[in-house]
């Protein structure tokens, strides 16, 4: 991901709902319970972890049983210490006291709670990048020390890999063309980090790398689920057994039905996970908008800010903006912000027209006020006609051509060379004889660019050539030729 351009906007739930989700995340709930349980007799080792003989009591407090109970209790204690729910009172004596952050979980604001959760998330993410216990045991030398050189483990590379995976999962979730709130198959997520975008059929070596990445991610998502970041359906244990026996683990198999895909692991970001990853992306310098951020800003910020949004997000943002304003005043503000001859103006006018459709009939008065405006008159006529308003003056031929160029420029900015735009270009050329002969004279800043795009998009070579010739004339005219 590049941090130079904004990511798609995310729709977050309220801070109060997110805080409730954070408090109910199993790992943070366990950490808070241990922080309240800790007392004068609690002892920690030099690293701040509970001494081994107290782990069974901690596990009992948490209601944990089984061979992993002590490990889970130790994990919860580490989170309690790292988040400040527990503080080391005396390092030499190994005593502890309740931390200042513990009170925030019950008496703090939703944002205070989320700040504690975010710190807990960082602890878990750091743990998720550490090799598993089996690898550590294998790397021990005769003296019981871990030989890091035998681990083939690069801490920075591991952290970057996990960050990349989570970044891709975030993009898949917020992108309007992605699965949205639905789960993502683990093989697809692993492949997004391994398989080059221009690769046709993956090689066996690449497929093996994807398979290895899947197994790493399976372990990592199992660790990340208890903090509330994701909902995770692990890889089917039977598949792991097949892989251990030397069978095909399925990561590189051909097309399978959806039921089979779920056996390889499915992961979904929770609303809390979206919040947490957005915070991390912002900390890393990315532009990560959230729907609703423009509601208190002016119409110029709304129209420019939603320029790169998908249609669903743009509508949601505009609805929130309109909800805080009187309809007629909002319509006038939108129209004023839509003026301009800069490169972004056509798309602003398109967003303005879409916003005015949400305003409805109360916008009619504002639109009649701009019927004689050279930049807004065409937009106003289209809107009024579509809404059945009476006595709408017919546009001049010059205005029709100006509006056509403006509309195409907006579509180019919004969609690029899309199939819909190509169909629009073909329709215009077919319906209007002599279109290019007149279009190159249109006094619009985007005339030459639009005609060049029409020449690029039209499938008929003869028509495309006409468009390119018209673009050349338009550019010469704008340059004073």
C-alpha positions as CSV (number, residue, x, y, z in Angstrom):
1,X,0.0,0.0,0.0
2,X,1.1,3.5,-0.7
3,X,0.7,6.2,1.9
4,X,0.5,9.0,-0.6
5,X,-3.2,8.7,-1.6
6,X,-6.2,8.2,0.7
7,X,-7.5,4.7,1.4
8,X,-11.2,4.0,0.8
9,X,-13.3,5.4,3.7
10,X,-14.4,3.1,6.5
11,X,-17.8,3.1,8.2
12,X,-17.2,2.8,11.9
13,X,-19.7,2.0,14.6
14,X,-20.1,4.5,17.5
15,X,-17.4,4.8,20.1
16,X,-19.8,3.6,22.7
17,X,-20.4,0.4,20.8
18,X,-16.7,-0.1,20.1
19,X,-15.9,0.4,23.8
20,X,-18.5,-2.3,24.7
21,X,-16.9,-4.6,22.2
22,X,-13.4,-3.9,23.6
23,X,-14.6,-4.7,27.2
24,X,-16.1,-7.9,26.1
25,X,-13.0,-9.1,24.1
26,X,-12.0,-12.3,26.0
27,X,-8.3,-11.4,26.4
28,X,-8.9,-7.8,27.7
29,X,-11.6,-9.1,30.0
30,X,-9.2,-11.7,31.4
31,X,-6.5,-9.1,31.9
32,X,-8.9,-6.8,33.8
33,X,-10.1,-9.7,36.0
34,X,-6.5,-10.6,36.9
35,X,-5.7,-6.9,37.6
36,X,-8.6,-6.9,40.1
37,X,-7.5,-10.2,41.6
38,X,-3.9,-9.2,42.1
39,X,-3.0,-8.3,45.7
40,X,-0.2,-7.9,48.3
41,X,0.7,-11.6,47.9
42,X,1.0,-11.5,44.1
43,X,4.5,-11.9,42.8
44,X,6.1,-11.3,39.4
45,X,9.5,-12.3,38.0
46,X,12.1,-9.9,36.6
47,X,10.2,-9.6,33.3
48,X,7.0,-8.7,35.0
49,X,5.3,-12.1,34.4
50,X,3.5,-13.9,37.1
51,X,5.8,-16.3,38.9
52,X,5.2,-19.9,37.9
53,X,3.7,-21.1,41.2
54,X,0.9,-18.4,40.9
55,X,-0.2,-19.2,37.4
56,X,-2.5,-22.1,38.5
57,X,-4.3,-19.7,40.9
58,X,-4.6,-17.1,38.1
59,X,-6.0,-19.7,35.7
60,X,-8.5,-20.7,38.3
61,X,-9.7,-17.1,38.8
62,X,-10.2,-17.0,35.0
63,X,-12.1,-20.3,35.0
64,X,-9.5,-21.8,32.7
65,X,-8.8,-25.5,32.7
66,X,-6.7,-27.9,30.6
67,X,-3.0,-28.1,29.7
68,X,-3.0,-24.6,28.2
69,X,-4.7,-22.9,31.2
70,X,-1.5,-21.6,32.7
71,X,-0.2,-20.3,29.3
72,X,-3.5,-18.4,28.7
73,X,-3.4,-16.9,32.2
74,X,0.2,-15.8,31.6
75,X,-0.8,-14.2,28.4
76,X,-3.7,-12.3,30.1
77,X,-1.3,-11.1,32.8
78,X,1.2,-9.8,30.2
79,X,-1.6,-7.8,28.7
80,X,-2.6,-6.5,32.1
81,X,1.0,-5.3,32.7
82,X,1.5,-3.9,29.2
83,X,-1.7,-1.9,29.3
84,X,-1.1,-0.4,32.7
85,X,-4.0,-2.3,34.4
86,X,-1.3,-3.6,36.7
87,X,1.8,-1.8,37.8
88,X,5.0,-3.2,39.2
89,X,5.2,-1.6,42.7
90,X,8.7,-3.0,43.7
91,X,10.9,-4.6,41.1
92,X,13.2,-6.2,43.6
93,X,10.4,-7.6,45.8
94,X,8.3,-8.5,42.7
95,X,5.2,-6.8,44.1
96,X,2.4,-5.2,42.1
97,X,-0.4,-2.7,42.5
98,X,-3.5,-1.8,40.5
99,X,-2.6,0.5,37.6
100,X,-4.1,3.8,36.8
101,X,-5.6,2.4,33.6
102,X,-7.8,-0.1,35.4
103,X,-10.1,2.7,36.5
104,X,-10.5,3.8,32.9
105,X,-12.3,0.5,32.0
106,X,-15.1,1.3,34.4
107,X,-15.0,5.0,34.8
108,X,-13.4,6.3,31.7
109,X,-14.9,7.5,28.4
110,X,-15.4,5.2,25.5
111,X,-12.2,6.6,24.0
112,X,-10.3,5.9,27.2
113,X,-11.4,2.3,27.0
114,X,-10.4,2.1,23.4
115,X,-7.0,3.5,24.1
116,X,-6.4,0.7,26.6
117,X,-7.7,-1.9,24.1
118,X,-5.4,-0.5,21.4
119,X,-2.4,-1.0,23.7
120,X,-3.5,-4.5,24.3
121,X,-3.7,-5.1,20.6
122,X,-0.1,-4.0,20.1
123,X,1.0,-6.5,22.8
124,X,-0.9,-9.3,21.0
125,X,0.5,-8.3,17.6
126,X,4.0,-8.4,18.9
127,X,3.4,-11.9,20.4
128,X,1.9,-13.0,17.1
129,X,5.2,-12.3,15.3
130,X,7.2,-14.5,17.6
131,X,8.0,-18.1,16.6
132,X,5.8,-20.7,18.1
133,X,6.9,-22.9,21.1
134,X,7.8,-25.9,18.9
135,X,10.2,-23.8,16.9
136,X,11.7,-22.3,20.0
137,X,12.3,-25.8,21.5
138,X,14.0,-26.9,18.3
139,X,16.3,-23.9,18.4
140,X,17.5,-24.5,21.9
141,X,21.2,-25.4,22.4
142,X,22.5,-27.9,24.9
143,X,22.6,-25.3,27.6
144,X,18.9,-24.6,27.2
145,X,19.4,-21.2,25.5
146,X,17.6,-20.3,22.3
147,X,19.9,-20.0,19.4
148,X,18.2,-17.3,17.3
149,X,20.4,-18.1,14.3
150,X,18.8,-21.5,14.0
151,X,15.3,-20.1,14.0
152,X,15.5,-18.5,10.5
153,X,13.5,-15.7,12.1
154,X,13.7,-12.0,11.2
155,X,11.6,-10.0,13.8
156,X,11.2,-7.0,11.5
157,X,10.3,-9.1,8.5
158,X,7.8,-11.1,10.5
159,X,6.1,-7.9,11.8
160,X,6.1,-6.4,8.3
161,X,4.5,-9.5,6.9
162,X,1.7,-9.5,9.5
163,X,1.2,-5.7,9.0
164,X,0.9,-6.3,5.2
165,X,-1.6,-9.1,5.7
166,X,-3.7,-7.0,8.0
167,X,-3.4,-4.0,5.7
168,X,-4.7,-6.1,2.8
169,X,-7.5,-7.5,5.0
170,X,-8.5,-3.9,5.9
171,X,-8.5,-2.9,2.2
172,X,-10.6,-5.9,1.2
173,X,-13.1,-5.0,4.0
174,X,-13.5,-1.3,3.2
175,X,-13.3,-1.5,-0.6
176,X,-16.8,-1.4,-2.1
177,X,-15.7,-4.0,-4.7
178,X,-14.5,-6.4,-1.9
179,X,-16.3,-8.8,0.3
180,X,-17.3,-6.1,2.7
181,X,-18.3,-7.5,6.1
182,X,-18.0,-11.1,4.7
183,X,-15.1,-13.4,5.6
184,X,-12.0,-13.7,3.4
185,X,-10.5,-17.1,2.6
186,X,-7.1,-17.6,4.2
187,X,-5.5,-18.8,0.9
188,X,-6.5,-15.6,-0.8
189,X,-5.1,-13.5,1.9
190,X,-1.8,-15.5,2.0
191,X,-1.6,-15.3,-1.8
192,X,-2.1,-11.5,-1.8
193,X,1.3,-11.3,0.0
194,X,3.1,-14.0,-2.0
195,X,1.9,-14.2,-5.6
196,X,3.1,-11.4,-7.9
197,X,0.2,-9.5,-9.5
198,X,1.5,-10.2,-13.0
199,X,2.0,-13.9,-12.5
200,X,-0.3,-16.2,-14.5
201,X,-0.2,-19.7,-13.2
202,X,1.7,-19.9,-9.9
203,X,4.7,-22.1,-9.8
204,X,5.1,-25.0,-7.4
205,X,7.6,-23.0,-5.4
206,X,5.1,-20.1,-5.1
207,X,2.3,-22.4,-4.1
208,X,4.5,-23.9,-1.4
209,X,5.2,-20.4,-0.1
210,X,1.5,-19.7,0.0
211,X,0.9,-22.9,1.9
212,X,3.6,-22.0,4.5
213,X,2.2,-18.5,4.8
214,X,-1.3,-20.0,5.4
215,X,0.0,-22.1,8.3
216,X,1.7,-19.0,9.8
217,X,-1.4,-17.0,9.5
218,X,-3.5,-19.7,11.0
219,X,-1.4,-19.5,14.2
220,X,-1.4,-15.8,14.2
221,X,-5.2,-15.3,13.7
222,X,-5.8,-17.8,16.5
223,X,-3.8,-15.4,18.7
224,X,-5.6,-12.3,17.4
225,X,-9.1,-13.5,17.7
226,X,-9.3,-13.3,21.6
227,X,-8.4,-9.6,21.5
228,X,-11.4,-9.0,19.3
229,X,-9.6,-8.0,16.1
230,X,-11.0,-10.7,13.9
231,X,-13.5,-13.5,13.8
232,X,-11.6,-16.5,12.6
233,X,-12.5,-20.0,11.4
234,X,-9.3,-22.0,11.7
235,X,-7.8,-24.3,9.1
236,X,-9.4,-27.7,9.3
237,X,-7.3,-30.0,11.6
238,X,-7.8,-32.8,9.1
239,X,-6.1,-30.8,6.4
240,X,-3.1,-30.2,8.7
241,X,-3.0,-33.9,9.4
242,X,-2.9,-34.5,5.6
243,X,-0.1,-32.0,5.2
244,X,1.9,-33.7,8.0
245,X,1.4,-37.0,6.3
246,X,2.8,-35.5,3.1
247,X,-0.5,-35.2,1.3
248,X,-1.7,-32.2,-0.7
249,X,-2.7,-29.5,1.8
250,X,-5.0,-28.0,-0.9
251,X,-3.6,-24.5,-0.9
252,X,-2.7,-24.8,-4.6
253,X,-5.5,-27.0,-5.8
254,X,-7.9,-26.0,-8.5
255,X,-11.3,-24.5,-8.2
256,X,-13.3,-25.9,-5.3
257,X,-16.7,-25.1,-4.1
258,X,-17.3,-22.7,-1.2
259,X,-17.7,-25.4,1.3
260,X,-14.3,-26.7,0.6
261,X,-12.8,-23.2,0.7
262,X,-13.9,-22.7,4.3
263,X,-11.8,-25.7,5.3
264,X,-8.7,-23.7,4.6
265,X,-9.6,-20.9,7.1
266,X,-11.8,-17.9,6.9
267,X,-11.1,-14.5,8.5
268,X,-13.2,-11.4,9.0
269,X,-12.4,-8.1,10.6
270,X,-14.7,-7.2,13.4
271,X,-16.0,-3.6,13.7
272,X,-13.5,-3.2,16.6
273,X,-10.8,-4.6,14.3
274,X,-11.6,-2.0,11.7
275,X,-11.2,0.7,14.3
276,X,-7.9,-0.7,15.5
277,X,-6.3,-1.2,12.1
278,X,-7.4,2.3,11.0
279,X,-5.7,3.7,14.1
280,X,-2.5,1.8,13.2
281,X,-2.6,2.9,9.6
282,X,-3.0,6.5,10.6
283,X,-0.1,6.1,13.0
284,X,1.9,4.8,10.1
285,X,1.2,7.9,8.0
286,X,-1.7,6.7,5.8
287,X,-4.7,8.8,5.0
288,X,-7.5,6.8,6.3
289,X,-10.9,8.6,6.1
290,X,-14.0,7.6,8.0
291,X,-17.5,8.2,6.9
292,X,-18.9,11.1,8.9
293,X,-15.7,13.1,9.2
294,X,-16.9,15.7,6.8
295,X,-20.3,16.3,8.4
296,X,-19.1,19.4,10.2
297,X,-17.1,20.9,7.4
298,X,-18.2,23.1,4.5
299,X,-19.6,22.0,1.2
300,X,-16.3,22.5,-0.5
301,X,-14.7,20.0,1.8
302,X,-17.6,17.6,1.3
303,X,-17.5,17.7,-2.5
304,X,-13.7,17.5,-2.7
305,X,-13.4,14.9,0.1
306,X,-15.9,12.5,-1.5
307,X,-14.4,12.8,-5.0
308,X,-12.5,9.6,-4.6
309,X,-15.2,7.7,-2.6
310,X,-17.2,4.9,-4.0
311,X,-20.9,5.6,-4.6
312,X,-22.1,3.9,-1.4
313,X,-19.6,5.8,0.9
314,X,-20.2,9.1,-0.9
315,X,-23.9,8.8,-0.4
316,X,-23.5,7.9,3.3
317,X,-21.1,10.8,3.9
318,X,-23.5,13.2,2.1
319,X,-26.5,12.0,4.1
320,X,-24.7,12.7,7.3
321,X,-23.7,16.2,6.0
322,X,-27.2,17.1,5.0
323,X,-28.7,15.8,8.2
324,X,-27.1,18.7,10.1
325,X,-28.3,21.5,7.7
326,X,-31.5,23.2,6.6
327,X,-32.3,21.8,3.1
328,X,-32.4,25.1,1.1
329,X,-29.3,26.5,2.8
330,X,-27.5,23.2,2.1
331,X,-28.5,23.3,-1.6
332,X,-27.2,26.9,-2.0
333,X,-23.9,26.0,-0.2
334,X,-23.4,22.9,-2.4
335,X,-24.0,24.9,-5.6
336,X,-21.6,27.6,-4.6
337,X,-18.9,25.0,-3.9
338,X,-19.5,23.3,-7.2
339,X,-18.2,26.3,-9.2
340,X,-14.7,26.4,-10.6
341,X,-12.5,25.8,-13.6
342,X,-9.9,23.6,-12.0
343,X,-9.4,20.0,-12.9
344,X,-11.5,18.8,-9.9
345,X,-14.5,21.0,-10.7
346,X,-16.4,18.6,-13.0
347,X,-16.4,15.9,-10.4
348,X,-17.5,18.4,-7.7
349,X,-20.4,19.3,-9.9
350,X,-21.3,15.6,-10.3
351,X,-21.1,15.1,-6.6
352,X,-23.2,18.3,-6.1
353,X,-25.9,17.0,-8.4
354,X,-26.0,13.7,-6.6
355,X,-26.2,15.5,-3.2
356,X,-29.0,17.7,-4.5
357,X,-31.0,14.6,-5.4
358,X,-30.8,13.6,-1.7
359,X,-32.1,17.1,-0.8
360,X,-35.1,16.6,-3.0
361,X,-37.7,19.3,-3.9
362,X,-36.6,21.8,-1.2
363,X,-33.5,22.4,-3.5
364,X,-35.6,23.7,-6.4
365,X,-35.5,27.3,-5.4
366,X,-31.7,27.3,-5.1
367,X,-31.4,25.6,-8.5
368,X,-33.6,28.2,-10.2
369,X,-31.3,30.9,-8.8
370,X,-28.4,29.5,-10.9
371,X,-30.2,28.9,-14.2
372,X,-28.2,31.7,-15.8
373,X,-24.9,30.6,-14.3
374,X,-22.5,29.5,-17.1
375,X,-21.1,26.6,-14.9
376,X,-24.2,25.6,-13.0
377,X,-27.0,26.4,-15.5
378,X,-26.8,23.1,-17.3
379,X,-26.7,21.1,-14.0
380,X,-29.7,23.1,-12.8
381,X,-31.8,22.4,-15.9
382,X,-31.0,18.7,-15.8
383,X,-32.0,18.4,-12.1
384,X,-35.2,20.4,-12.5
385,X,-36.3,18.5,-15.5
386,X,-35.6,15.1,-13.9
387,X,-37.7,16.2,-10.9
388,X,-40.6,17.3,-13.0
389,X,-40.3,21.0,-12.3
390,X,-42.4,23.3,-14.6
391,X,-41.2,26.2,-16.7
392,X,-37.6,25.0,-17.1
393,X,-35.9,27.1,-19.9
394,X,-34.5,25.1,-22.8
395,X,-30.6,25.1,-22.9
396,X,-28.7,26.7,-25.7
397,X,-26.7,24.5,-28.0
398,X,-23.5,25.9,-26.5
399,X,-24.7,25.0,-23.0
400,X,-25.6,21.4,-24.1
401,X,-22.1,20.8,-25.5
402,X,-20.5,22.4,-22.4
403,X,-22.5,20.2,-20.1
404,X,-21.6,17.2,-22.1
405,X,-17.9,17.9,-21.8
406,X,-18.3,18.6,-18.1
407,X,-20.2,15.4,-17.5
408,X,-17.6,13.3,-19.4
409,X,-14.8,15.0,-17.5
410,X,-16.5,14.1,-14.2
411,X,-17.0,10.5,-15.3
412,X,-13.4,10.2,-16.3
413,X,-12.3,11.5,-12.9
414,X,-14.7,9.2,-11.0
415,X,-14.3,6.0,-13.0
416,X,-11.4,6.2,-15.4
417,X,-11.7,4.2,-18.5
418,X,-14.7,2.2,-17.4
419,X,-17.1,0.1,-19.5
420,X,-19.9,2.5,-18.5
421,X,-17.9,5.5,-19.8
422,X,-17.1,3.6,-23.0
423,X,-20.8,3.0,-23.6
424,X,-21.5,6.6,-23.0
425,X,-18.9,7.7,-25.5
426,X,-20.2,5.3,-28.1
427,X,-23.7,6.6,-27.6
428,X,-22.8,10.2,-27.9
429,X,-20.9,9.7,-31.1
430,X,-23.7,7.6,-32.6
431,X,-26.5,10.0,-31.7
432,X,-24.9,13.3,-32.7
433,X,-23.7,13.7,-36.2
434,X,-20.9,16.2,-36.3
435,X,-20.4,16.0,-32.6
436,X,-16.6,16.3,-32.8
437,X,-16.8,19.1,-35.4
438,X,-18.6,21.2,-32.8
439,X,-17.1,19.8,-29.5
440,X,-13.6,21.0,-30.0
441,X,-14.8,24.6,-29.9
442,X,-16.4,24.2,-26.4
443,X,-14.8,26.6,-24.0
444,X,-14.3,24.2,-21.2
445,X,-10.9,23.6,-19.5
446,X,-11.3,19.8,-20.0
447,X,-12.4,19.8,-23.6
448,X,-9.1,18.5,-25.1
449,X,-8.7,15.9,-22.4
450,X,-12.2,14.6,-22.9
451,X,-11.9,14.4,-26.6
452,X,-8.6,12.5,-26.2
453,X,-10.3,10.1,-23.9
454,X,-13.1,9.6,-26.4
455,X,-10.5,8.8,-29.1
456,X,-8.9,6.3,-26.7
457,X,-12.2,4.6,-25.7
458,X,-14.2,4.4,-28.9
459,X,-13.8,1.0,-30.6
460,X,-14.4,2.3,-34.1
461,X,-11.1,3.4,-35.6
462,X,-12.6,6.0,-37.8
463,X,-14.6,7.7,-35.0
464,X,-11.6,7.4,-32.7
465,X,-9.5,9.2,-35.3
466,X,-12.1,12.0,-35.5
467,X,-12.0,12.4,-31.7
468,X,-8.2,12.6,-31.7
469,X,-8.2,15.3,-34.5
470,X,-10.8,17.3,-32.5
471,X,-8.7,17.0,-29.4
472,X,-5.7,18.4,-31.3
473,X,-7.7,21.3,-32.5
474,X,-9.1,21.9,-29.0
475,X,-5.6,21.9,-27.5
476,X,-4.3,24.3,-30.2
477,X,-7.3,26.6,-29.5
478,X,-6.6,26.6,-25.8
479,X,-3.0,27.4,-26.4
480,X,-3.9,30.4,-28.6
481,X,-3.2,28.6,-31.8
